Amino acid sequence: MSIDLASFAKENGVKYFMISFTDLFGGQRAKLVPAQAIADMQEEGAGFAGFATWLDMTPAHPDMLAVPDPSSVIQLPWKPEVAWVAGNCVMEGE
């Protein structure tokens, strides 16, 4: 069963989610999303300009979306108001 991230935020006092993916050089790329907006992000994903993702794209490429994987969510022990969640990269619905 999938975790509802909005409920997770309410139950655990999370104010922000860091939706993250790894670029081609091994660096973490992330978007910090307020808990109030996570329901929309869980459905549609957090947008990143294609050329700014370090995934070998140009400004002509479409935006990339990082759709959070709720099964990966962890609350940061050193900053409990923030939760990290892995993002699955999606472009043009794929």
Chimera marker file (.cmm) of the C-alpha trace (Angstrom):
<marker_set name="trace">
<marker id="1" x="0.000" y="0.000" z="0.000" r="1" g="1" b="0" radius="0.5"/>
<marker id="2" x="1.292" y="3.434" z="-0.921" r="1" g="1" b="0" radius="0.5"/>
<marker id="3" x="2.035" y="5.970" z="1.791" r="1" g="1" b="0" radius="0.5"/>
<marker id="4" x="0.054" y="9.212" z="1.593" r="1" g="1" b="0" radius="0.5"/>
<marker id="5" x="2.752" y="11.851" z="2.026" r="1" g="1" b="0" radius="0.5"/>
<marker id="6" x="0.299" y="14.546" z="3.207" r="1" g="1" b="0" radius="0.5"/>
<marker id="7" x="-0.839" y="12.240" z="6.039" r="1" g="1" b="0" radius="0.5"/>
<marker id="8" x="2.784" y="11.374" z="6.813" r="1" g="1" b="0" radius="0.5"/>
<marker id="9" x="3.510" y="15.103" z="7.180" r="1" g="1" b="0" radius="0.5"/>
<marker id="10" x="0.604" y="15.672" z="9.580" r="1" g="1" b="0" radius="0.5"/>
<marker id="11" x="1.389" y="12.608" z="11.701" r="1" g="1" b="0" radius="0.5"/>
<marker id="12" x="5.112" y="13.393" z="11.984" r="1" g="1" b="0" radius="0.5"/>
<marker id="13" x="5.254" y="17.191" z="12.077" r="1" g="1" b="0" radius="0.5"/>
<marker id="14" x="6.935" y="17.455" z="8.667" r="1" g="1" b="0" radius="0.5"/>
<marker id="15" x="6.826" y="20.953" z="7.140" r="1" g="1" b="0" radius="0.5"/>
<marker id="16" x="8.881" y="20.293" z="3.992" r="1" g="1" b="0" radius="0.5"/>
<marker id="17" x="9.703" y="17.405" z="1.667" r="1" g="1" b="0" radius="0.5"/>
<marker id="18" x="12.966" y="17.223" z="-0.271" r="1" g="1" b="0" radius="0.5"/>
<marker id="19" x="12.194" y="15.418" z="-3.549" r="1" g="1" b="0" radius="0.5"/>
<marker id="20" x="15.549" y="14.206" z="-4.850" r="1" g="1" b="0" radius="0.5"/>
<marker id="21" x="17.204" y="12.368" z="-7.737" r="1" g="1" b="0" radius="0.5"/>
<marker id="22" x="20.821" y="11.651" z="-8.687" r="1" g="1" b="0" radius="0.5"/>
<marker id="23" x="22.330" y="13.267" z="-11.798" r="1" g="1" b="0" radius="0.5"/>
<marker id="24" x="24.811" y="11.645" z="-14.200" r="1" g="1" b="0" radius="0.5"/>
<marker id="25" x="27.770" y="12.839" z="-12.112" r="1" g="1" b="0" radius="0.5"/>
<marker id="26" x="26.441" y="11.335" z="-8.870" r="1" g="1" b="0" radius="0.5"/>
<marker id="27" x="25.254" y="14.659" z="-7.450" r="1" g="1" b="0" radius="0.5"/>
<marker id="28" x="21.939" y="15.017" z="-5.685" r="1" g="1" b="0" radius="0.5"/>
<marker id="29" x="19.409" y="17.334" z="-7.312" r="1" g="1" b="0" radius="0.5"/>
<marker id="30" x="16.436" y="18.242" z="-5.168" r="1" g="1" b="0" radius="0.5"/>
<marker id="31" x="13.432" y="20.477" z="-4.803" r="1" g="1" b="0" radius="0.5"/>
<marker id="32" x="12.196" y="21.524" z="-1.369" r="1" g="1" b="0" radius="0.5"/>
<marker id="33" x="8.395" y="21.351" z="-1.353" r="1" g="1" b="0" radius="0.5"/>
<marker id="34" x="6.111" y="22.647" z="1.426" r="1" g="1" b="0" radius="0.5"/>
<marker id="35" x="3.993" y="19.909" z="3.022" r="1" g="1" b="0" radius="0.5"/>
<marker id="36" x="0.847" y="21.773" z="1.915" r="1" g="1" b="0" radius="0.5"/>
<marker id="37" x="1.808" y="21.141" z="-1.740" r="1" g="1" b="0" radius="0.5"/>
<marker id="38" x="2.956" y="17.516" z="-1.465" r="1" g="1" b="0" radius="0.5"/>
<marker id="39" x="-0.394" y="15.984" z="-2.491" r="1" g="1" b="0" radius="0.5"/>
<marker id="40" x="-0.122" y="17.640" z="-5.929" r="1" g="1" b="0" radius="0.5"/>
<marker id="41" x="3.563" y="16.733" z="-6.211" r="1" g="1" b="0" radius="0.5"/>
<marker id="42" x="2.798" y="13.100" z="-5.330" r="1" g="1" b="0" radius="0.5"/>
<marker id="43" x="0.469" y="12.954" z="-8.348" r="1" g="1" b="0" radius="0.5"/>
<marker id="44" x="2.240" y="15.187" z="-10.873" r="1" g="1" b="0" radius="0.5"/>
<marker id="45" x="5.852" y="15.469" z="-9.696" r="1" g="1" b="0" radius="0.5"/>
<marker id="46" x="8.175" y="18.394" z="-8.991" r="1" g="1" b="0" radius="0.5"/>
<marker id="47" x="9.300" y="20.182" z="-12.146" r="1" g="1" b="0" radius="0.5"/>
<marker id="48" x="12.934" y="20.726" z="-13.126" r="1" g="1" b="0" radius="0.5"/>
<marker id="49" x="14.112" y="22.575" z="-16.244" r="1" g="1" b="0" radius="0.5"/>
<marker id="50" x="15.584" y="19.846" z="-18.442" r="1" g="1" b="0" radius="0.5"/>
<marker id="51" x="18.889" y="21.630" z="-19.091" r="1" g="1" b="0" radius="0.5"/>
<marker id="52" x="19.394" y="22.311" z="-15.360" r="1" g="1" b="0" radius="0.5"/>
<marker id="53" x="19.144" y="18.655" z="-14.298" r="1" g="1" b="0" radius="0.5"/>
<marker id="54" x="22.686" y="17.683" z="-15.346" r="1" g="1" b="0" radius="0.5"/>
<marker id="55" x="21.217" y="14.797" z="-17.325" r="1" g="1" b="0" radius="0.5"/>
<marker id="56" x="22.846" y="15.725" z="-20.661" r="1" g="1" b="0" radius="0.5"/>
<marker id="57" x="19.952" y="17.864" z="-21.930" r="1" g="1" b="0" radius="0.5"/>
<marker id="58" x="19.748" y="21.257" z="-23.625" r="1" g="1" b="0" radius="0.5"/>
<marker id="59" x="17.282" y="24.154" z="-23.209" r="1" g="1" b="0" radius="0.5"/>
<marker id="60" x="15.353" y="22.651" z="-26.157" r="1" g="1" b="0" radius="0.5"/>
<marker id="61" x="14.449" y="19.573" z="-24.098" r="1" g="1" b="0" radius="0.5"/>
<marker id="62" x="11.172" y="19.518" z="-22.150" r="1" g="1" b="0" radius="0.5"/>
<marker id="63" x="11.006" y="19.853" z="-18.388" r="1" g="1" b="0" radius="0.5"/>
<marker id="64" x="11.710" y="16.795" z="-16.291" r="1" g="1" b="0" radius="0.5"/>
<marker id="65" x="9.456" y="15.835" z="-13.392" r="1" g="1" b="0" radius="0.5"/>
<marker id="66" x="10.639" y="14.084" z="-10.249" r="1" g="1" b="0" radius="0.5"/>
<marker id="67" x="7.656" y="12.063" z="-8.996" r="1" g="1" b="0" radius="0.5"/>
<marker id="68" x="8.176" y="11.154" z="-5.331" r="1" g="1" b="0" radius="0.5"/>
<marker id="69" x="8.358" y="7.470" z="-4.399" r="1" g="1" b="0" radius="0.5"/>
<marker id="70" x="6.411" y="7.394" z="-1.102" r="1" g="1" b="0" radius="0.5"/>
<marker id="71" x="7.960" y="4.064" z="-0.054" r="1" g="1" b="0" radius="0.5"/>
<marker id="72" x="11.350" y="5.807" z="0.239" r="1" g="1" b="0" radius="0.5"/>
<marker id="73" x="10.313" y="8.629" z="2.602" r="1" g="1" b="0" radius="0.5"/>
<marker id="74" x="12.504" y="9.220" z="5.659" r="1" g="1" b="0" radius="0.5"/>
<marker id="75" x="12.314" y="11.977" z="8.221" r="1" g="1" b="0" radius="0.5"/>
<marker id="76" x="15.696" y="13.643" z="8.669" r="1" g="1" b="0" radius="0.5"/>
<marker id="77" x="16.908" y="12.905" z="12.224" r="1" g="1" b="0" radius="0.5"/>
<marker id="78" x="18.944" y="16.133" z="12.411" r="1" g="1" b="0" radius="0.5"/>
<marker id="79" x="16.070" y="18.265" z="11.019" r="1" g="1" b="0" radius="0.5"/>
<marker id="80" x="12.787" y="16.479" z="11.826" r="1" g="1" b="0" radius="0.5"/>
<marker id="81" x="10.597" y="19.083" z="10.122" r="1" g="1" b="0" radius="0.5"/>
<marker id="82" x="12.079" y="17.926" z="6.777" r="1" g="1" b="0" radius="0.5"/>
<marker id="83" x="11.537" y="14.559" z="5.081" r="1" g="1" b="0" radius="0.5"/>
<marker id="84" x="13.602" y="13.233" z="2.164" r="1" g="1" b="0" radius="0.5"/>
<marker id="85" x="11.938" y="11.240" z="-0.608" r="1" g="1" b="0" radius="0.5"/>
<marker id="86" x="13.464" y="9.717" z="-3.746" r="1" g="1" b="0" radius="0.5"/>
<marker id="87" x="12.087" y="11.013" z="-7.033" r="1" g="1" b="0" radius="0.5"/>
<marker id="88" x="11.425" y="8.933" z="-10.144" r="1" g="1" b="0" radius="0.5"/>
<marker id="89" x="12.389" y="10.965" z="-13.221" r="1" g="1" b="0" radius="0.5"/>
<marker id="90" x="9.633" y="11.394" z="-15.818" r="1" g="1" b="0" radius="0.5"/>
<marker id="91" x="9.648" y="13.297" z="-19.127" r="1" g="1" b="0" radius="0.5"/>
<marker id="92" x="6.575" y="13.693" z="-21.296" r="1" g="1" b="0" radius="0.5"/>
<marker id="93" x="4.721" y="11.014" z="-19.327" r="1" g="1" b="0" radius="0.5"/>
<marker id="94" x="7.469" y="8.370" z="-19.563" r="1" g="1" b="0" radius="0.5"/>
<link id1="1" id2="2" r="1" g="1" b="0" radius="0.2"/>
<link id1="2" id2="3" r="1" g="1" b="0" radius="0.2"/>
<link id1="3" id2="4" r="1" g="1" b="0" radius="0.2"/>
<link id1="4" id2="5" r="1" g="1" b="0" radius="0.2"/>
<link id1="5" id2="6" r="1" g="1" b="0" radius="0.2"/>
<link id1="6" id2="7" r="1" g="1" b="0" radius="0.2"/>
<link id1="7" id2="8" r="1" g="1" b="0" radius="0.2"/>
<link id1="8" id2="9" r="1" g="1" b="0" radius="0.2"/>
<link id1="9" id2="10" r="1" g="1" b="0" radius="0.2"/>
<link id1="10" id2="11" r="1" g="1" b="0" radius="0.2"/>
<link id1="11" id2="12" r="1" g="1" b="0" radius="0.2"/>
<link id1="12" id2="13" r="1" g="1" b="0" radius="0.2"/>
<link id1="13" id2="14" r="1" g="1" b="0" radius="0.2"/>
<link id1="14" id2="15" r="1" g="1" b="0" radius="0.2"/>
<link id1="15" id2="16" r="1" g="1" b="0" radius="0.2"/>
<link id1="16" id2="17" r="1" g="1" b="0" radius="0.2"/>
<link id1="17" id2="18" r="1" g="1" b="0" radius="0.2"/>
<link id1="18" id2="19" r="1" g="1" b="0" radius="0.2"/>
<link id1="19" id2="20" r="1" g="1" b="0" radius="0.2"/>
<link id1="20" id2="21" r="1" g="1" b="0" radius="0.2"/>
<link id1="21" id2="22" r="1" g="1" b="0" radius="0.2"/>
<link id1="22" id2="23" r="1" g="1" b="0" radius="0.2"/>
<link id1="23" id2="24" r="1" g="1" b="0" radius="0.2"/>
<link id1="24" id2="25" r="1" g="1" b="0" radius="0.2"/>
<link id1="25" id2="26" r="1" g="1" b="0" radius="0.2"/>
<link id1="26" id2="27" r="1" g="1" b="0" radius="0.2"/>
<link id1="27" id2="28" r="1" g="1" b="0" radius="0.2"/>
<link id1="28" id2="29" r="1" g="1" b="0" radius="0.2"/>
<link id1="29" id2="30" r="1" g="1" b="0" radius="0.2"/>
<link id1="30" id2="31" r="1" g="1" b="0" radius="0.2"/>
<link id1="31" id2="32" r="1" g="1" b="0" radius="0.2"/>
<link id1="32" id2="33" r="1" g="1" b="0" radius="0.2"/>
<link id1="33" id2="34" r="1" g="1" b="0" radius="0.2"/>
<link id1="34" id2="35" r="1" g="1" b="0" radius="0.2"/>
<link id1="35" id2="36" r="1" g="1" b="0" radius="0.2"/>
<link id1="36" id2="37" r="1" g="1" b="0" radius="0.2"/>
<link id1="37" id2="38" r="1" g="1" b="0" radius="0.2"/>
<link id1="38" id2="39" r="1" g="1" b="0" radius="0.2"/>
<link id1="39" id2="40" r="1" g="1" b="0" radius="0.2"/>
<link id1="40" id2="41" r="1" g="1" b="0" radius="0.2"/>
<link id1="41" id2="42" r="1" g="1" b="0" radius="0.2"/>
<link id1="42" id2="43" r="1" g="1" b="0" radius="0.2"/>
<link id1="43" id2="44" r="1" g="1" b="0" radius="0.2"/>
<link id1="44" id2="45" r="1" g="1" b="0" radius="0.2"/>
<link id1="45" id2="46" r="1" g="1" b="0" radius="0.2"/>
<link id1="46" id2="47" r="1" g="1" b="0" radius="0.2"/>
<link id1="47" id2="48" r="1" g="1" b="0" radius="0.2"/>
<link id1="48" id2="49" r="1" g="1" b="0" radius="0.2"/>
<link id1="49" id2="50" r="1" g="1" b="0" radius="0.2"/>
<link id1="50" id2="51" r="1" g="1" b="0" radius="0.2"/>
<link id1="51" id2="52" r="1" g="1" b="0" radius="0.2"/>
<link id1="52" id2="53" r="1" g="1" b="0" radius="0.2"/>
<link id1="53" id2="54" r="1" g="1" b="0" radius="0.2"/>
<link id1="54" id2="55" r="1" g="1" b="0" radius="0.2"/>
<link id1="55" id2="56" r="1" g="1" b="0" radius="0.2"/>
<link id1="56" id2="57" r="1" g="1" b="0" radius="0.2"/>
<link id1="57" id2="58" r="1" g="1" b="0" radius="0.2"/>
<link id1="58" id2="59" r="1" g="1" b="0" radius="0.2"/>
<link id1="59" id2="60" r="1" g="1" b="0" radius="0.2"/>
<link id1="60" id2="61" r="1" g="1" b="0" radius="0.2"/>
<link id1="61" id2="62" r="1" g="1" b="0" radius="0.2"/>
<link id1="62" id2="63" r="1" g="1" b="0" radius="0.2"/>
<link id1="63" id2="64" r="1" g="1" b="0" radius="0.2"/>
<link id1="64" id2="65" r="1" g="1" b="0" radius="0.2"/>
<link id1="65" id2="66" r="1" g="1" b="0" radius="0.2"/>
<link id1="66" id2="67" r="1" g="1" b="0" radius="0.2"/>
<link id1="67" id2="68" r="1" g="1" b="0" radius="0.2"/>
<link id1="68" id2="69" r="1" g="1" b="0" radius="0.2"/>
<link id1="69" id2="70" r="1" g="1" b="0" radius="0.2"/>
<link id1="70" id2="71" r="1" g="1" b="0" radius="0.2"/>
<link id1="71" id2="72" r="1" g="1" b="0" radius="0.2"/>
<link id1="72" id2="73" r="1" g="1" b="0" radius="0.2"/>
<link id1="73" id2="74" r="1" g="1" b="0" radius="0.2"/>
<link id1="74" id2="75" r="1" g="1" b="0" radius="0.2"/>
<link id1="75" id2="76" r="1" g="1" b="0" radius="0.2"/>
<link id1="76" id2="77" r="1" g="1" b="0" radius="0.2"/>
<link id1="77" id2="78" r="1" g="1" b="0" radius="0.2"/>
<link id1="78" id2="79" r="1" g="1" b="0" radius="0.2"/>
<link id1="79" id2="80" r="1" g="1" b="0" radius="0.2"/>
<link id1="80" id2="81" r="1" g="1" b="0" radius="0.2"/>
<link id1="81" id2="82" r="1" g="1" b="0" radius="0.2"/>
<link id1="82" id2="83" r="1" g="1" b="0" radius="0.2"/>
<link id1="83" id2="84" r="1" g="1" b="0" radius="0.2"/>
<link id1="84" id2="85" r="1" g="1" b="0" radius="0.2"/>
<link id1="85" id2="86" r="1" g="1" b="0" radius="0.2"/>
<link id1="86" id2="87" r="1" g="1" b="0" radius="0.2"/>
<link id1="87" id2="88" r="1" g="1" b="0" radius="0.2"/>
<link id1="88" id2="89" r="1" g="1" b="0" radius="0.2"/>
<link id1="89" id2="90" r="1" g="1" b="0" radius="0.2"/>
<link id1="90" id2="91" r="1" g="1" b="0" radius="0.2"/>
<link id1="91" id2="92" r="1" g="1" b="0" radius="0.2"/>
<link id1="92" id2="93" r="1" g="1" b="0" radius="0.2"/>
<link id1="93" id2="94" r="1" g="1" b="0" radius="0.2"/>
</marker_set>
